[in-house]
């Protein structure tokens, strides 16, 4: 029942960046579609992996409806069915290790039990108090370089009433992003984007995403 937004805010705090990396967010959801309520929707929408548990207690028709319900909320996540939460973890570990910052760590031969320092890791917080143009936002996301490892946040798009969730994962050869309506209920998070990476250019990010680059010199 944990709120994934709160968890991600804690785990991506600047003081934790030298110690932790968010490789993947995994949610365990009951395979009964009637039990997928608002808290589950928040978890599903933010997840990289979704485990439909108790598949052994669910008939094929109900399981198929549960899969459809999950895909409506998050069509991008990896979806697996499980009994007692048991499933093949190899693909999950491959996904985690493929994130740019972790891939560099494994490639350098560093051992998992050793304390690894990443002095260049940092975050940039970009407030977006006003609605933005969809085309401009998507162009800015497509233009992010490999130094941006992850980006998450919430925006309002000009001409649309919903709150939108933005998720970006960087990688060699280009990153990928999703932009989807957020089902947050009455407790809406602030419209802000958070960028995580190495040697981030704050002024460029603020200019590209908030359009306030010319004001930075006055702050």
Phi and psi restraints in degrees (value plus and minus 20) as a CYANA .aco file:
   2 UNK   PHI     -87.2   -47.2
   2 UNK   PSI     126.1   166.1
   3 UNK   PHI    -102.3   -62.3
   3 UNK   PSI      95.7   135.7
   4 UNK   PHI     -85.3   -45.3
   4 UNK   PSI     -48.0    -8.0
   5 UNK   PHI     -82.2   -42.2
   5 UNK   PSI     -65.5   -25.5
   6 UNK   PHI     -84.1   -44.1
   6 UNK   PSI     -62.8   -22.8
   7 UNK   PHI     -81.2   -41.2
   7 UNK   PSI     -64.4   -24.4
   8 UNK   PHI     -85.8   -45.8
   8 UNK   PSI     -56.9   -16.9
   9 UNK   PHI     -82.8   -42.8
   9 UNK   PSI     -59.8   -19.8
  10 UNK   PHI     -89.6   -49.6
  10 UNK   PSI     -67.0   -27.0
  11 UNK   PHI     -90.8   -50.8
  11 UNK   PSI     -41.2    -1.2
  12 UNK   PHI    -124.2   -84.2
  12 UNK   PSI      -2.2    37.8
  13 UNK   PHI     -83.3   -43.3
  13 UNK   PSI     121.4   161.4
  14 UNK   PHI     -73.1   -33.1
  14 UNK   PSI     -58.1   -18.1
  15 UNK   PHI     -90.3   -50.3
  15 UNK   PSI     -35.7     4.3
  16 UNK   PHI    -117.0   -77.0
  16 UNK   PSI     -29.9    10.1
  17 UNK   PHI     -79.0   -39.0
  17 UNK   PSI     -54.9   -14.9
  18 UNK   PHI     -88.7   -48.7
  18 UNK   PSI     -33.6     6.4
  19 UNK   PHI    -133.1   -93.1
  19 UNK   PSI     -49.7    -9.7
  20 UNK   PHI    -148.8  -108.8
  20 UNK   PSI     131.8   171.8
  21 UNK   PHI    -153.7  -113.7
  21 UNK   PSI     118.3   158.3
  22 UNK   PHI    -109.8   -69.8
  22 UNK   PSI      77.5   117.5
  23 UNK   PHI     -99.0   -59.0
  23 UNK   PSI     -59.2   -19.2
  24 UNK   PHI    -184.6  -144.6
  24 UNK   PSI     126.3   166.3
  25 UNK   PHI    -124.7   -84.7
  25 UNK   PSI     100.9   140.9
  26 UNK   PHI    -134.6   -94.6
  26 UNK   PSI     108.1   148.1
  27 UNK   PHI    -135.7   -95.7
  27 UNK   PSI     118.5   158.5
  28 UNK   PHI    -125.1   -85.1
  28 UNK   PSI      99.2   139.2
  29 UNK   PHI    -140.6  -100.6
  29 UNK   PSI     117.3   157.3
  30 UNK   PHI     -83.1   -43.1
  30 UNK   PSI     117.8   157.8
  31 UNK   PHI     -91.3   -51.3
  31 UNK   PSI     -22.5    17.5
  32 UNK   PHI    -103.9   -63.9
  32 UNK   PSI      93.4   133.4
  33 UNK   PHI     -82.1   -42.1
  33 UNK   PSI     -42.7    -2.7
  34 UNK   PHI     -91.6   -51.6
  34 UNK   PSI     -32.8     7.2
  35 UNK   PHI    -123.6   -83.6
  35 UNK   PSI     -10.3    29.7
  36 UNK   PHI    -111.2   -71.2
  36 UNK   PSI      69.2   109.2
  37 UNK   PHI    -117.3   -77.3
  37 UNK   PSI    -185.4  -145.4
  38 UNK   PHI     -79.8   -39.8
  38 UNK   PSI     -66.2   -26.2
  39 UNK   PHI     -79.7   -39.7
  39 UNK   PSI     -59.8   -19.8
  40 UNK   PHI     -85.6   -45.6
  40 UNK   PSI     -57.2   -17.2
  41 UNK   PHI     -82.1   -42.1
  41 UNK   PSI     -60.6   -20.6
  42 UNK   PHI     -81.5   -41.5
  42 UNK   PSI     -63.6   -23.6
  43 UNK   PHI     -84.6   -44.6
  43 UNK   PSI     -64.6   -24.6
  44 UNK   PHI     -81.2   -41.2
  44 UNK   PSI     -65.0   -25.0
  45 UNK   PHI     -86.3   -46.3
  45 UNK   PSI     -51.3   -11.3
  46 UNK   PHI    -111.3   -71.3
  46 UNK   PSI     -24.8    15.2
  47 UNK   PHI    -104.6   -64.6
  47 UNK   PSI     127.3   167.3
  48 UNK   PHI    -109.1   -69.1
  48 UNK   PSI     -51.6   -11.6
  49 UNK   PHI    -149.9  -109.9
  49 UNK   PSI     120.1   160.1
  50 UNK   PHI    -148.0  -108.0
  50 UNK   PSI     105.2   145.2
  51 UNK   PHI    -126.5   -86.5
  51 UNK   PSI      94.1   134.1
  52 UNK   PHI    -104.5   -64.5
  52 UNK   PSI      82.8   122.8
  53 UNK   PHI    -110.8   -70.8
  53 UNK   PSI     146.5   186.5
  54 UNK   PHI      41.3    81.3
  54 UNK   PSI      16.2    56.2
  55 UNK   PHI     -84.1   -44.1
  55 UNK   PSI     -44.9    -4.9
  56 UNK   PHI     -91.9   -51.9
  56 UNK   PSI     -38.8     1.2
  57 UNK   PHI    -118.0   -78.0
  57 UNK   PSI     -12.3    27.7
  58 UNK   PHI    -144.3  -104.3
  58 UNK   PSI     115.1   155.1
  59 UNK   PHI     -95.0   -55.0
  59 UNK   PSI     145.9   185.9
  60 UNK   PHI     -81.2   -41.2
  60 UNK   PSI     -58.7   -18.7
  61 UNK   PHI     -86.0   -46.0
  61 UNK   PSI     -63.6   -23.6
  62 UNK   PHI     -86.9   -46.9
  62 UNK   PSI     -59.2   -19.2
  63 UNK   PHI     -83.5   -43.5
  63 UNK   PSI     -59.7   -19.7
  64 UNK   PHI     -84.9   -44.9
  64 UNK   PSI     -58.8   -18.8
  65 UNK   PHI     -86.6   -46.6
  65 UNK   PSI     -55.6   -15.6
  66 UNK   PHI     -85.5   -45.5
  66 UNK   PSI     -61.5   -21.5
  67 UNK   PHI     -83.1   -43.1
  67 UNK   PSI     -61.5   -21.5
  68 UNK   PHI     -83.5   -43.5
  68 UNK   PSI     -62.5   -22.5
  69 UNK   PHI     -82.3   -42.3
  69 UNK   PSI     -60.6   -20.6
  70 UNK   PHI     -88.1   -48.1
  70 UNK   PSI     -62.4   -22.4
  71 UNK   PHI     -86.2   -46.2
  71 UNK   PSI     -48.8    -8.8
  72 UNK   PHI     -85.5   -45.5
  72 UNK   PSI     -52.4   -12.4
  73 UNK   PHI    -106.2   -66.2
  73 UNK   PSI     -59.6   -19.6
  74 UNK   PHI    -164.7  -124.7
  74 UNK   PSI      73.2   113.2
  75 UNK   PHI     -98.3   -58.3
  75 UNK   PSI     -28.9    11.1
  76 UNK   PHI    -114.2   -74.2
  76 UNK   PSI     -43.7    -3.7
  77 UNK   PHI     -90.2   -50.2
  77 UNK   PSI     134.8   174.8
  78 UNK   PHI     -93.6   -53.6
  78 UNK   PSI     111.0   151.0
  79 UNK   PHI    -140.8  -100.8
  79 UNK   PSI     105.9   145.9
  80 UNK   PHI    -152.1  -112.1
  80 UNK   PSI     130.9   170.9
  81 UNK   PHI    -122.0   -82.0
  81 UNK   PSI     125.6   165.6
  82 UNK   PHI    -167.8  -127.8
  82 UNK   PSI     138.7   178.7
  83 UNK   PHI    -140.3  -100.3
  83 UNK   PSI     107.2   147.2
  84 UNK   PHI      36.2    76.2
  84 UNK   PSI      11.2    51.2
  85 UNK   PHI      41.7    81.7
  85 UNK   PSI       2.0    42.0
  86 UNK   PHI    -116.0   -76.0
  86 UNK   PSI     104.1   144.1
  87 UNK   PHI    -175.5  -135.5
  87 UNK   PSI     149.6   189.6
  88 UNK   PHI     -89.4   -49.4
  88 UNK   PSI      94.8   134.8
  89 UNK   PHI    -105.9   -65.9
  89 UNK   PSI     -28.2    11.8
  90 UNK   PHI     -79.3   -39.3
  90 UNK   PSI     -64.4   -24.4
  91 UNK   PHI     -85.0   -45.0
  91 UNK   PSI     -55.5   -15.5
  92 UNK   PHI     -83.1   -43.1
  92 UNK   PSI     -67.3   -27.3
  93 UNK   PHI     -84.5   -44.5
  93 UNK   PSI     -56.0   -16.0
  94 UNK   PHI     -84.3   -44.3
  94 UNK   PSI     -58.1   -18.1
  95 UNK   PHI     -85.3   -45.3
  95 UNK   PSI     -64.7   -24.7
  96 UNK   PHI     -82.7   -42.7
  96 UNK   PSI     -64.8   -24.8
  97 UNK   PHI     -91.2   -51.2
  97 UNK   PSI     -36.3     3.7
  98 UNK   PHI    -104.1   -64.1
  98 UNK   PSI     -28.8    11.2
  99 UNK   PHI     -86.7   -46.7
  99 UNK   PSI     123.6   163.6
 100 UNK   PHI     -74.6   -34.6
 100 UNK   PSI     -66.8   -26.8
 101 UNK   PHI     -88.7   -48.7
 101 UNK   PSI     -54.8   -14.8
 102 UNK   PHI     -97.8   -57.8
 102 UNK   PSI     -53.7   -13.7
 103 UNK   PHI     -81.6   -41.6
 103 UNK   PSI     -61.4   -21.4
 104 UNK   PHI     -84.4   -44.4
 104 UNK   PSI     -56.1   -16.1
 105 UNK   PHI     -85.5   -45.5
 105 UNK   PSI     -67.3   -27.3
 106 UNK   PHI     -85.7   -45.7
 106 UNK   PSI     -58.6   -18.6
 107 UNK   PHI     -87.0   -47.0
 107 UNK   PSI     -46.3    -6.3
 108 UNK   PHI    -101.4   -61.4
 108 UNK   PSI     -24.7    15.3
 109 UNK   PHI      63.8   103.8
 109 UNK   PSI      -8.5    31.5
 110 UNK   PHI     -92.8   -52.8
 110 UNK   PSI     120.8   160.8
 111 UNK   PHI    -106.6   -66.6
 111 UNK   PSI     129.3   169.3
 112 UNK   PHI     -82.8   -42.8
 112 UNK   PSI     -50.8   -10.8
 113 UNK   PHI    -104.3   -64.3
 113 UNK   PSI     -27.9    12.1
 114 UNK   PHI    -104.2   -64.2
 114 UNK   PSI     126.8   166.8
 115 UNK   PHI     -96.9   -56.9
 115 UNK   PSI      99.8   139.8
 116 UNK   PHI    -125.5   -85.5
 116 UNK   PSI     108.5   148.5
 117 UNK   PHI    -121.8   -81.8
 117 UNK   PSI     116.6   156.6
 118 UNK   PHI    -147.3  -107.3
 118 UNK   PSI      58.1    98.1
 119 UNK   PHI     -82.9   -42.9
 119 UNK   PSI     -41.9    -1.9
 120 UNK   PHI    -108.5   -68.5
 120 UNK   PSI     -26.1    13.9
 121 UNK   PHI     -87.4   -47.4
 121 UNK   PSI     116.8   156.8
 122 UNK   PHI    -176.7  -136.7
 122 UNK   PSI     150.8   190.8
 123 UNK   PHI    -145.8  -105.8
 123 UNK   PSI     131.6   171.6
 124 UNK   PHI    -147.7  -107.7
 124 UNK   PSI     105.5   145.5
 125 UNK   PHI    -123.1   -83.1
 125 UNK   PSI     104.7   144.7
 126 UNK   PHI    -139.8   -99.8
 126 UNK   PSI      80.7   120.7
 127 UNK   PHI     -87.7   -47.7
 127 UNK   PSI     120.8   160.8
 128 UNK   PHI    -149.4  -109.4
 128 UNK   PSI      54.8    94.8
 129 UNK   PHI     -90.0   -50.0
 129 UNK   PSI     -39.0     1.0
 130 UNK   PHI    -136.3   -96.3
 130 UNK   PSI     133.5   173.5
 131 UNK   PHI     -79.2   -39.2
 131 UNK   PSI     126.1   166.1
 132 UNK   PHI    -138.4   -98.4
 132 UNK   PSI     139.9   179.9
 133 UNK   PHI     -93.7   -53.7
 133 UNK   PSI     112.5   152.5
 134 UNK   PHI     -78.6   -38.6
 134 UNK   PSI     -66.8   -26.8
 135 UNK   PHI     -81.8   -41.8
 135 UNK   PSI     -58.8   -18.8
 136 UNK   PHI     -87.9   -47.9
 136 UNK   PSI     -60.9   -20.9
 137 UNK   PHI     -83.9   -43.9
 137 UNK   PSI     -66.4   -26.4
 138 UNK   PHI     -84.4   -44.4
 138 UNK   PSI     -57.8   -17.8
 139 UNK   PHI     -84.2   -44.2
 139 UNK   PSI     -59.6   -19.6
 140 UNK   PHI     -86.8   -46.8
 140 UNK   PSI     -59.6   -19.6
 141 UNK   PHI     -84.9   -44.9
 141 UNK   PSI     -61.2   -21.2
 142 UNK   PHI     -86.3   -46.3
 142 UNK   PSI     -44.5    -4.5
 143 UNK   PHI    -109.8   -69.8
 143 UNK   PSI     -19.4    20.6
 144 UNK   PHI     -87.3   -47.3
 144 UNK   PSI     119.0   159.0
 145 UNK   PHI    -108.0   -68.0
 145 UNK   PSI     159.4   199.4
 146 UNK   PHI     -87.6   -47.6
 146 UNK   PSI     -37.7     2.3
 147 UNK   PHI     -91.7   -51.7
 147 UNK   PSI     -35.1     4.9
 148 UNK   PHI    -112.1   -72.1
 148 UNK   PSI      92.8   132.8
 149 UNK   PHI    -104.7   -64.7
 149 UNK   PSI     -67.1   -27.1
 150 UNK   PHI    -160.8  -120.8
 150 UNK   PSI     130.9   170.9
 151 UNK   PHI    -164.7  -124.7
 151 UNK   PSI     114.3   154.3
 152 UNK   PHI    -162.7  -122.7
 152 UNK   PSI     133.3   173.3
 153 UNK   PHI     142.4   182.4
 153 UNK   PSI    -190.3  -150.3
 154 UNK   PHI    -151.4  -111.4
 154 UNK   PSI     120.1   160.1
 155 UNK   PHI    -158.9  -118.9
 155 UNK   PSI     141.4   181.4
 156 UNK   PHI    -133.1   -93.1
 156 UNK   PSI     115.2   155.2
 157 UNK   PHI    -118.6   -78.6
 157 UNK   PSI     121.0   161.0
 158 UNK   PHI     -82.3   -42.3
 158 UNK   PSI     108.9   148.9
 159 UNK   PHI      67.2   107.2
 159 UNK   PSI     -19.4    20.6
 160 UNK   PHI    -147.1  -107.1
 160 UNK   PSI     124.8   164.8
 161 UNK   PHI    -109.3   -69.3
 161 UNK   PSI     -42.7    -2.7
 162 UNK   PHI     -95.0   -55.0
 162 UNK   PSI     136.9   176.9
 163 UNK   PHI    -105.2   -65.2
 163 UNK   PSI     115.9   155.9
 164 UNK   PHI    -133.7   -93.7
 164 UNK   PSI     120.1   160.1
 165 UNK   PHI    -114.5   -74.5
 165 UNK   PSI     109.4   149.4
 166 UNK   PHI    -130.6   -90.6
 166 UNK   PSI     110.9   150.9
 167 UNK   PHI    -154.6  -114.6
 167 UNK   PSI     112.2   152.2
 168 UNK   PHI    -153.0  -113.0
 168 UNK   PSI     115.7   155.7
 169 UNK   PHI    -146.6  -106.6
 169 UNK   PSI     100.7   140.7
 170 UNK   PHI     -99.5   -59.5
 170 UNK   PSI     146.5   186.5
 171 UNK   PHI    -197.3  -157.3
 171 UNK   PSI     143.9   183.9
 172 UNK   PHI     -82.7   -42.7
 172 UNK   PSI     114.7   154.7
 173 UNK   PHI      63.1   103.1
 173 UNK   PSI     -14.5    25.5
 174 UNK   PHI     100.0   140.0
 174 UNK   PSI     128.9   168.9
 175 UNK   PHI    -114.9   -74.9
 175 UNK   PSI    -199.2  -159.2
 176 UNK   PHI    -153.1  -113.1
 176 UNK   PSI     131.4   171.4
 177 UNK   PHI    -161.7  -121.7
 177 UNK   PSI     138.4   178.4
 178 UNK   PHI    -150.5  -110.5
 178 UNK   PSI     129.0   169.0
 179 UNK   PHI    -159.6  -119.6
 179 UNK   PSI      90.4   130.4
 180 UNK   PHI    -163.5  -123.5
 180 UNK   PSI     130.6   170.6
 181 UNK   PHI     -76.7   -36.7
 181 UNK   PSI     121.3   161.3
 182 UNK   PHI    -125.3   -85.3
 182 UNK   PSI     109.5   149.5
 183 UNK   PHI    -117.8   -77.8
 183 UNK   PSI      60.0   100.0
 184 UNK   PHI    -123.1   -83.1
 184 UNK   PSI     -23.0    17.0
 185 UNK   PHI      51.7    91.7
 185 UNK   PSI    -172.7  -132.7
 186 UNK   PHI     -98.6   -58.6
 186 UNK   PSI     -40.8    -0.8
 187 UNK   PHI    -112.4   -72.4
 187 UNK   PSI      64.3   104.3
 188 UNK   PHI    -110.1   -70.1
 188 UNK   PSI     117.5   157.5
 189 UNK   PHI     -94.7   -54.7
 189 UNK   PSI     143.0   183.0
 190 UNK   PHI     -89.5   -49.5
 190 UNK   PSI     132.8   172.8
 191 UNK   PHI    -101.8   -61.8
 191 UNK   PSI      78.1   118.1
 192 UNK   PHI    -170.2  -130.2
 192 UNK   PSI     125.1   165.1
 193 UNK   PHI    -131.6   -91.6
 193 UNK   PSI     118.2   158.2
 194 UNK   PHI    -137.8   -97.8
 194 UNK   PSI     105.2   145.2
 195 UNK   PHI    -127.6   -87.6
 195 UNK   PSI     115.6   155.6
 196 UNK   PHI    -143.9  -103.9
 196 UNK   PSI     111.6   151.6
 197 UNK   PHI     157.0   197.0
 197 UNK   PSI    -180.0  -140.0
 198 UNK   PHI    -137.8   -97.8
 198 UNK   PSI     115.4   155.4
 199 UNK   PHI      32.3    72.3
 199 UNK   PSI      28.2    68.2
 200 UNK   PHI     -90.0   -50.0
 200 UNK   PSI     120.1   160.1
 201 UNK   PHI    -112.7   -72.7
 201 UNK   PSI      75.4   115.4
 202 UNK   PHI     -80.1   -40.1
 202 UNK   PSI     -62.4   -22.4
 203 UNK   PHI     -84.1   -44.1
 203 UNK   PSI     -61.5   -21.5
 204 UNK   PHI     -86.3   -46.3
 204 UNK   PSI     -61.5   -21.5
 205 UNK   PHI     -84.4   -44.4
 205 UNK   PSI     -63.4   -23.4
 206 UNK   PHI     -85.3   -45.3
 206 UNK   PSI     -58.1   -18.1
 207 UNK   PHI     -86.4   -46.4
 207 UNK   PSI     -65.6   -25.6
 208 UNK   PHI     -91.4   -51.4
 208 UNK   PSI     -54.7   -14.7
 209 UNK   PHI    -122.7   -82.7
 209 UNK   PSI     -50.9   -10.9
 210 UNK   PHI    -131.9   -91.9
 210 UNK   PSI     -34.5     5.5
 211 UNK   PHI      48.7    88.7
 211 UNK   PSI       6.9    46.9
 212 UNK   PHI    -139.1   -99.1
 212 UNK   PSI       2.5    42.5
 213 UNK   PHI     -77.8   -37.8
 213 UNK   PSI     -56.3   -16.3
 214 UNK   PHI     -89.8   -49.8
 214 UNK   PSI     -35.5     4.5
 215 UNK   PHI    -112.1   -72.1
 215 UNK   PSI     -31.0     9.0
 216 UNK   PHI     -84.3   -44.3
 216 UNK   PSI     -54.0   -14.0
 217 UNK   PHI     -87.1   -47.1
 217 UNK   PSI     -38.2     1.8
 218 UNK   PHI    -111.4   -71.4
 218 UNK   PSI     -30.4     9.6
